[in-house]
Amino acid sequence: MGMLDGKVALVTGAGGGLGRAHSLLLAKEGAAVVVNDLGGARDGTGEGHSMADGVVTEIKEAGGQAIAHYGSVSDKQAALGMVDLAVSEFGKIDICICNAGILRDKSFKNMDDEMWDIVLDVHLRGTYLVAKAAYDKMLELENGGRIIMTSSTSGLLGNFGQTNYGAAKAAIAGFMRCLWLEGLKYKITVNVLAPTAMSRLTEDIFPEQMQDQFPPETVSPAVVWLCTDEAKDVSGRQWLVAGNNVSLLSWQITPIADQDLSEGPWDVEEIGERILASKDNWPPVNPMRG
């Protein structure tokens, strides 16, 4: 018996890396899986069927249920189609993991509009379109559900040369922090994942000596558990998963200055002094860099 017996899952960007690892483990735990992948390069160009088909074959050879879908997450009809495929093939949709993504890394001085637009289109609009299609279908079926969006420490904490990617990933986290509140009424949980894993997107980003430390298969167990009935009360959280390290990222408030409104606004010089005096107590801008 698996923890997801009888469940139906959709995973985008599932032809390799994290999406493949999520799909294989979902199927191992008993879920039927719609394996979506456009089959293009990591910069979003090209397309093909072999990547999604390969994962479907792996799942079926292991005794699981799966079907491929080849559409782009940034295409509304494709997003609706992959959800409809889950329902027509397997009867419902319980789980939606928005994982698809591309990279167009460039320092901001060399960024152009096309690099900016396509990254936000795939990551942010793609997450919206697929999550919207899945959420609406979950409401219609009235069985609750699980939605997991994929953010990144580049968006939550920052990273050089990824202003387009980081902006999209920060927006996805903001999207989750609002949607989970709406999902409570319908028993739909919404969480966001910020993974560290070796994949086509990260193969030339990680130093060579670190590449073996972050296999995508180590990220998937926490993600798959969030899809189970045991996780029905876990929602609205930001999960950092790197190797076998699983952490929650939560914001904190650092008080700096306060005075009664009857005293009027702060004097500019005085508030500046208060801000600088508190600086030693500030948390690091990026805790992962120190």
C-alpha positions as CSV (number, residue, x, y, z in Angstrom):
1,M,0.0,0.0,0.0
2,G,1.3,3.4,-1.0
3,M,0.6,6.7,0.7
4,L,-1.1,8.0,-2.4
5,D,-3.1,5.0,-3.6
6,G,-6.1,6.1,-5.6
7,K,-4.7,9.7,-6.1
8,V,-4.2,11.4,-9.4
9,A,-1.3,13.8,-9.9
10,L,-0.2,16.3,-12.6
11,V,3.5,17.3,-12.7
12,T,4.7,19.9,-15.1
13,G,8.3,20.0,-16.4
14,A,8.4,16.3,-15.5
15,G,10.6,15.0,-18.3
16,G,13.8,15.3,-16.3
17,G,15.4,16.5,-13.1
18,L,13.1,17.3,-10.2
19,G,9.9,16.8,-12.2
20,R,11.0,13.3,-13.2
21,A,12.0,12.5,-9.6
22,H,8.6,13.8,-8.3
23,S,6.7,11.8,-10.9
24,L,8.5,8.5,-10.2
25,L,8.0,8.8,-6.4
26,L,4.4,9.8,-6.7
27,A,3.8,6.7,-8.9
28,K,5.7,4.5,-6.5
29,E,3.4,5.7,-3.7
30,G,0.4,4.7,-5.8
31,A,-0.6,7.9,-7.7
32,A,-1.5,7.9,-11.3
33,V,0.6,10.6,-13.0
34,V,0.1,13.0,-15.9
35,V,3.7,13.7,-17.0
36,N,3.8,17.0,-18.7
37,D,6.9,18.2,-20.5
38,L,7.3,20.4,-23.6
39,G,10.6,18.6,-24.3
40,G,12.6,21.7,-25.1
41,A,16.0,23.0,-24.1
42,R,16.6,24.7,-20.8
43,D,16.3,28.1,-22.4
44,G,12.7,27.3,-23.5
45,T,13.5,26.7,-27.2
46,G,12.5,23.6,-29.1
47,E,10.1,20.8,-28.2
48,G,9.7,17.0,-28.4
49,H,8.0,14.0,-26.9
50,S,10.9,11.8,-25.9
51,M,11.4,13.3,-22.4
52,A,7.8,12.9,-21.2
53,D,7.5,9.6,-22.9
54,G,10.6,8.3,-21.2
55,V,9.3,9.0,-17.7
56,V,5.9,7.5,-18.6
57,T,7.7,4.3,-19.7
58,E,9.7,4.2,-16.5
59,I,6.6,4.5,-14.4
60,K,4.7,1.8,-16.4
61,E,7.7,-0.6,-16.3
62,A,7.7,-0.3,-12.5
63,G,3.9,-1.2,-12.4
64,G,2.5,2.3,-12.2
65,Q,0.0,4.4,-14.1
66,A,1.0,7.4,-16.2
67,I,0.2,9.3,-19.4
68,A,2.2,12.0,-21.2
69,H,1.2,15.5,-22.1
70,Y,3.5,17.7,-24.3
71,G,2.0,21.2,-24.1
72,S,3.6,24.4,-22.8
73,V,2.5,25.6,-19.4
74,S,2.5,29.2,-20.8
75,D,-0.4,28.2,-23.2
76,K,-3.8,28.4,-21.6
77,Q,-5.4,25.7,-23.7
78,A,-2.5,23.4,-23.0
79,A,-2.8,24.1,-19.2
80,L,-6.5,23.3,-19.4
81,G,-5.8,20.3,-21.5
82,M,-3.4,18.7,-19.1
83,V,-5.9,18.9,-16.3
84,D,-8.7,17.6,-18.5
85,L,-6.4,14.7,-19.5
86,A,-6.0,13.8,-15.8
87,V,-9.8,13.7,-15.4
88,S,-10.5,11.9,-18.7
89,E,-7.8,9.3,-18.2
90,F,-7.9,8.7,-14.4
91,G,-11.2,10.2,-13.3
92,K,-10.1,13.2,-11.2
93,I,-7.2,15.4,-10.1
94,D,-5.9,15.5,-6.5
95,I,-2.4,16.8,-6.9
96,C,-0.8,19.6,-9.0
97,I,2.9,20.2,-8.9
98,C,4.0,23.2,-10.9
99,N,7.6,22.5,-11.6
100,A,8.2,23.6,-15.2
101,G,10.9,26.3,-15.8
102,I,13.5,27.7,-18.0
103,L,16.6,29.9,-17.6
104,R,17.8,33.0,-19.4
105,D,20.5,34.1,-16.9
106,K,22.2,37.4,-17.5
107,S,23.5,40.3,-15.5
108,F,20.9,43.1,-15.3
109,K,23.0,45.5,-17.4
110,N,22.9,42.9,-20.2
111,M,19.2,41.9,-19.7
112,D,16.8,42.5,-22.5
113,D,13.1,42.5,-22.7
114,E,12.8,39.1,-24.4
115,M,14.9,37.5,-21.7
116,W,12.8,39.0,-19.1
117,D,9.4,38.3,-20.7
118,I,10.0,34.7,-21.6
119,V,11.2,33.7,-18.1
120,L,8.2,35.4,-16.4
121,D,5.9,33.9,-19.0
122,V,7.0,30.3,-18.3
123,H,7.5,30.5,-14.6
124,L,4.9,33.0,-13.3
125,R,2.2,32.8,-16.0
126,G,2.8,29.1,-16.5
127,T,2.4,28.5,-12.7
128,Y,-0.8,30.6,-12.7
129,L,-2.4,28.9,-15.7
130,V,-1.8,25.4,-14.5
131,A,-2.6,26.1,-10.9
132,K,-5.8,27.9,-12.0
133,A,-6.9,25.0,-14.2
134,A,-6.2,22.5,-11.4
135,Y,-7.8,24.6,-8.6
136,D,-11.0,25.2,-10.6
137,K,-11.3,21.5,-11.4
138,M,-10.7,20.6,-7.7
139,L,-13.5,23.0,-6.7
140,E,-15.7,21.4,-9.2
141,L,-14.9,17.9,-8.0
142,E,-15.3,18.9,-4.3
143,N,-12.6,16.5,-3.1
144,G,-10.0,19.0,-1.9
145,G,-6.5,18.8,-3.3
146,R,-2.9,19.6,-3.1
147,I,-1.1,22.3,-5.1
148,I,2.7,22.7,-4.9
149,M,4.4,25.6,-6.6
150,T,8.1,25.8,-7.3
151,S,10.0,28.9,-6.2
152,S,13.7,29.3,-5.6
153,T,16.2,30.8,-3.2
154,S,17.0,33.1,-6.0
155,G,13.6,34.7,-5.5
156,L,13.3,34.3,-1.8
157,L,16.9,35.2,-0.9
158,G,18.5,36.5,-4.1
159,N,21.2,35.4,-6.5
160,F,23.6,37.3,-8.9
161,G,22.6,37.3,-12.6
162,Q,19.0,36.1,-12.1
163,T,16.9,39.2,-11.8
164,N,14.3,37.8,-14.3
165,Y,14.2,34.3,-12.7
166,G,14.3,35.7,-9.1
167,A,11.4,38.1,-9.9
168,A,9.3,35.3,-11.2
169,K,10.2,33.0,-8.3
170,A,9.5,35.6,-5.7
171,A,6.1,36.3,-7.3
172,I,5.3,32.6,-7.2
173,A,5.9,32.6,-3.5
174,G,3.6,35.6,-3.1
175,F,1.0,33.8,-5.2
176,M,1.1,30.9,-2.8
177,R,0.9,33.1,0.3
178,C,-2.4,34.4,-0.9
179,L,-3.9,31.4,-2.5
180,W,-3.5,29.1,0.5
181,L,-5.8,31.3,2.5
182,E,-8.6,30.9,-0.1
183,G,-7.9,27.1,-0.4
184,L,-8.7,26.5,3.3
185,K,-12.4,26.7,2.7
186,Y,-12.2,24.0,0.1
187,K,-9.6,21.7,1.7
188,I,-7.1,22.6,-0.9
189,T,-3.6,23.0,0.5
190,V,-1.0,25.2,-1.3
191,N,2.7,25.2,-0.5
192,V,5.8,26.4,-2.2
193,L,9.1,24.5,-2.7
194,A,12.5,26.2,-3.0
195,P,14.7,23.2,-4.0
196,T,18.4,22.8,-4.4
197,A,19.1,20.0,-6.9
198,M,21.2,19.0,-9.8
199,S,19.3,19.3,-13.1
200,R,19.6,20.7,-16.6
201,L,18.8,24.1,-15.1
202,T,21.6,24.0,-12.5
203,E,24.3,21.8,-14.1
204,D,26.6,24.7,-14.9
205,I,25.7,26.7,-11.8
206,F,26.9,24.3,-9.1
207,P,30.6,23.9,-8.5
208,E,31.7,20.5,-9.7
209,Q,32.7,19.4,-6.2
210,M,29.1,20.0,-5.0
211,Q,27.2,18.4,-7.8
212,D,26.9,14.9,-6.3
213,Q,25.5,16.4,-3.0
214,F,22.1,17.4,-4.4
215,P,20.5,14.7,-6.4
216,P,16.9,15.6,-7.3
217,E,15.6,12.3,-5.7
218,T,16.4,13.7,-2.3
219,V,14.0,16.6,-2.7
220,S,11.0,14.5,-3.8
221,P,10.1,12.7,-0.5
222,A,9.1,15.9,1.3
223,V,7.2,17.1,-1.7
224,V,5.3,13.8,-2.1
225,W,4.5,13.7,1.6
226,L,2.9,17.1,1.2
227,C,0.6,15.5,-1.3
228,T,-0.7,12.8,1.2
229,D,-3.7,12.9,3.5
230,E,-1.4,13.2,6.4
231,A,-0.5,16.7,5.2
232,K,-4.1,17.9,5.0
233,D,-3.4,20.7,7.6
234,V,0.0,21.8,6.2
235,S,-0.5,24.8,4.0
236,G,0.9,28.2,3.3
237,R,4.5,27.2,3.9
238,Q,7.8,27.9,2.1
239,W,9.9,24.7,2.1
240,L,13.7,24.8,1.4
241,V,14.9,21.3,0.5
242,A,18.6,20.7,-0.4
243,G,19.9,17.1,-0.3
244,N,18.4,15.5,2.7
245,N,18.1,18.9,4.5
246,V,14.5,20.0,4.9
247,S,13.8,23.5,6.3
248,L,11.0,26.0,6.6
249,L,11.6,29.6,5.6
250,S,9.6,32.1,7.7
251,W,9.9,35.8,7.8
252,Q,10.8,37.8,10.9
253,I,10.3,41.4,11.9
254,T,13.2,43.3,13.4
255,P,11.9,46.3,15.4
256,I,14.0,49.4,14.7
257,A,12.2,52.6,15.9
258,D,8.9,53.6,17.3
259,Q,7.4,56.8,18.6
260,D,3.9,58.1,19.3
261,L,2.1,59.8,16.4
262,S,1.5,62.8,18.6
263,E,5.2,63.6,18.3
264,G,4.8,63.9,14.5
265,P,6.9,62.2,11.8
266,W,10.5,61.2,12.5
267,D,13.2,63.7,11.8
268,V,15.2,62.4,8.8
269,E,18.6,62.5,10.6
270,E,17.2,61.0,13.8
271,I,15.5,58.1,12.0
272,G,18.7,57.5,10.1
273,E,20.6,57.3,13.4
274,R,18.2,54.8,14.8
275,I,18.4,52.6,11.6
276,L,22.2,52.6,11.7
277,A,22.3,51.9,15.5
278,S,20.1,48.8,14.9
279,K,22.2,47.4,12.0
280,D,24.1,44.9,14.1
281,N,20.8,43.1,14.9
282,W,19.7,42.8,11.3
283,P,19.4,39.3,9.9
284,P,21.6,38.6,6.9
285,V,20.2,39.6,3.5
286,N,20.9,36.1,2.3
287,P,21.3,33.6,5.2
288,M,22.8,31.0,2.7
289,R,25.7,33.4,2.0
290,G,26.2,34.6,5.6
